[in-house]
Amino acid sequence: MAWFQGRSDSSHKKTPYEKTPDTKTFQKSALALAMTAAMLATAACTGVPSPSPSGTSPATASPSGGAMRSEPAASDAPHSSVPATPAPGERQLGWGPQQQDEDSARAAVAAMSVEQKAGQVMMPFFAGTDFAAHAATMERLHLGGAIVMGDNVPLSADGTVDTAAMAAGISRLRNAAKADGRTWPALIGVDQEGGVVARLRAPLTEWPAPMSFGAAGNVGLATDAGKALASELAGLGFTADFAPDTDVTAGPQDPTIGARAMSGDPDAAAGLGVGFAQGMLAAGVLPSAKHFPGHGSVAVDSHENLPVQKATVEQLRAKDWKPFQAAIDAGLPMIMTGHISVPALEPGVPASLSKQSYAALRGMGFKGVAVTDALNMGAIKKQYPGDSAAPLALAAGADLLLMPGDVAAAHAAVVSAVKTGAVPASRLDEAAQRVVTMMMWRARTPAPQGAAPGSGSALSQRISAAAVTVLAGPCHGPMVPGSVRVAGGSEQDRARFARAARAAGITLGAGPLVTLIGYEGPPATGDVVVALDAPWPLAGSSAPAKVALYGRSQEAFNALAAVLAGKAPAPGKLPAAVGPYAPGSGC
């Protein structure tokens, strides 16, 4: 997903398809009857599906943030040589849902028109904070849900998120999804990874960049963070979050992912990503591992142009695909495909539109919902004008089409492609069935009550404290005297640093110069240089002390100030190479 708030410049057109009232009433009634029958058959089962069907606990990391390992889940139950046989409907499908969910979804989809099915496989964005207008679009096009972007977030007078208005808007969208008599919840998603990619800011908890987990080398922290982050989203009504980013970063040669990746080590990225996702599932929010076949080792930004991944399939399996294989083995429900061409699979075609890429993903054992990255990104718009990409992605193997430039045009294109045979009707059925299966599972999974906005602040600070990495300078005792000067970063960065410094007993105005390097900032000079996002600029910085912080929240600055004052250690280890500093470098 795009880290910026950019949008397609396509106008929103009225869909060319309009049902007559009698047809709509008939189809709504037929779907409602089918759903009533299907749900009655499964209403008795409300057990929480295990987020780890393999029966393993989240992997744990070595202190250096290196290879992950998995340990069997403990159990007090006596061992039996005769395994219990689950009821037919309780048979696990290998990605969260059970057979009963798939059976109910098949019945529901069978009662749908082509137009209704096309709506179920689309997850569009919308403009501004007019939730009522988008709710009407959802009803008209039978959409399964929507994604909330930054400009959809209502703000209070002080610039913070108006959480009451946000929850009310989401409720409006969720109610719109019931217009066809549907009994499963709407798929309401967001991009909330932490760090630079966070659509919802204060009063929600501000989390450090995901690379913090790699620096901390602690899967337990990643799991706790995934649960805490998702709990705050669930409290507002969200049912999905397009996180975690399980790409393996190649370091400075990676212009797009950077600190959004948890590590440059594929095993570490795999274990940490699965742990974070399992925490999200425990909070009742659907995660999505992204961006298959791996965006961390290509040098072009797919928001602008089409990257080309020149690695062989064997090389991809050994590195970029490891976190996705781990996600599949753990039974995660969604994987996002990126707009990346892989000549070893299908030259010149983005993976999100490539039949061979989806075949490779399914060949790895994935049975869940394959969702495209945003279809309004440059890599797609430049090669596939209008909304021609939507039916192509569906035909290739995508189950959920994310953010087409004009959802009405994309919907009409899919309907037309199915009716003319360009997209087999069975392919649309399969895609709609997977999405509905996932949401029916989500509907009957008891979820804990959502957490209050900001409730994860202490955990956020604990993560940053565990991640702070000193690449040069003293590992013990104060790094600076009682007074310092500060430069670089943004005005907010400097204000947060000042607040944290004062709390740690450090005054500002004289003394050594602490230089902050903000997001994508260049190398810097000073007495102490601090990278607030990806640590790459530290390689070219000239300073006797160099610190990687991986975050710019107030909590991250609090952790930094404690290290500078000598009141806390810097236990973090570098999760990817930075110039002469090898992975694992640190105190």
ABEGO torsion letter per residue (X at the ends): XBABABBBABBBBBBABBBBAAAAAAAAAAAAAAAAAAAAAAAABABBBBABAAGBBBBBBBAAGBBBBBBBBBBABBBBABBBBBBAAABBAGAGBBAAAAAAAAAAAAABBAAAAAAAABBBBBBEABAAAAAAAAAAAGBAEBBBBAAABBBBAAGBBBAAAAAAAAAAAAAAAAAAGBABBBBBBBBBAEEABBABBOABBBBBBAAAAAAAGBAAAAAAAAAAAAAAAAAAGBABBBOBBABBBAEAABAAAEAABABABAAAAAAAAAAAAAAAAAAGBBBBBOBOAEAAABABBAAABBBBBABBAAAAAABAAAAAAAAAAAGBABBBBBBBBBAAABBGBBAAABAAAAAAAAAAGBABBBBBBBAABAAAAAABBEAAAAAAAAAAGBABBBGBABAAAAAAAAAAAAAAGABBAAAAAAAAAAAAAAAAAAAABBBBBBBBBGAAAAAAAAAAAAABBBABEBABEBABBABBBBBEEBAAAAAAAAAAAAAAGBBBGBEBBBBBBBBGBBBBBEABBBBABBAAAAAABBBABBBBAGBABAAAAAAAAAAAAGABBBABBBABBBEABBBGBEX
